[in-house]
Amino acid sequence: MIVKRGRKIVKNNSKAKKSVVKKSSKKLVKSVKKKSLQKKPIKKKKNSKKVWTRKDTQKLIKDIKSLKIQGATNVAKTAVTILHNEMLIDNSSANINKIIGELTKTRPTEPMMRNAIKFYLHLLKKERMYPEQAYNKVLHYFEYSKKRLADFGAQLIESGKTYFTHCHSSDVIAIFKKARETKLFRVFNTETRPLYQGRITATELAENGIPVVHFVDSGARMAVKESTIVFLGSDAITKDGEAYNKIGSEMIAELASNRNVPIYICTASWKLDPYSFFGFDEKIEQRHEEEIWKTPPSGVIINNYAFEKINLKYIKGIISELGILTPKKFVKETKKLHKWMFE
């Protein structure tokens, strides 16, 4: 058919076009069917949750022992994490006792680690909890106790005052951070040789907008005499309410006492050492001499005790999740609340 459109003559090829479209559509359908029949490679789903192995256990135990993991709370959390995962791998008494033995040998002055392990096992055996429930309850305690402790401790801080701390304590840091939400104050701290944990403290304070003045350890007297309160952490509390903390702590306590500067120990109740009730003294960790001096001259003996005991007479109070209590009251309330410690 020929259609006239003005001066142009156009051939109507509609039938031809339909024929071409029909053929091409058939080819497309065949191609699609052919591809659909081909086997598609099956994509393997990635397992997002890493499977725990014995290598993980040994690595973390080594990290605790070598001080790569520091701080009583971090050590306790890591220990319970190891024990929990080992429980899921092999819950036989032989394996669990072996792991507990390895963990307790890593750091002798760590009652919080021992208490955390004991509470986890108490929840499994006496409370009949599943491992995951028990593990989550232990982790919840760490968060709860630190928050409560920070709320109580922050009440002692006033704007415009200066406060002193030695070494690094996550509990002391929590108090300062909480107080900084509503108050502006200054902190003096010491570098804490030989591993300089005081630098960790100074860094965290600065990052949270808290003015900090960093002193060498031998400058502690200058820092203490200008401070309103001394806040110290603790790695262990005895049955008499005495506190074990980083070496140099009792020297600082004596300086503070001479200046009538009150000393508060900031710690969770799980740092009470049940062994001290049965006549055992806290074993003070003595670290390698190379931390102090790698190549000392022949005949030089290096003393590298990590902790020391702060005499009860220097401690005004203990700040914990139980409140601000005298040392004797703290021990009494902790013993009453955590009967499982003495099972």
Secondary structure, 3 states (H helix, E strand, C coil): CEEEECCEEEECCHHHHHHHHHHHHHHHHHHHHHHHHCCCCCCCCCCCCCCCCHHHHHHHHHHHHCCCCCCHHHHHHHHHHHHHHHHHHCCCHHHHHHHHHHHHHHCCCCHHHHHHHHHHHHHHHCCCCCHHHHHHHHHHHHHHHHHHHHHHHHCCCCCCCEEEECCCCHHHHHHHHHHHCCCCCEEEEECCCCCCHHHHHHHHHHHCCCCEEEECHHHHHHHHCCCCEEEECCCEECCCCCEEEECCHHHHHHHHHHCCCCEEEECCHHHECHHHHHCCCCCCCECCHHHCCCCCCCCCCCCCECEEEECHHHCCEEEECCEEECHHHHHHHHHHHCHHHHC
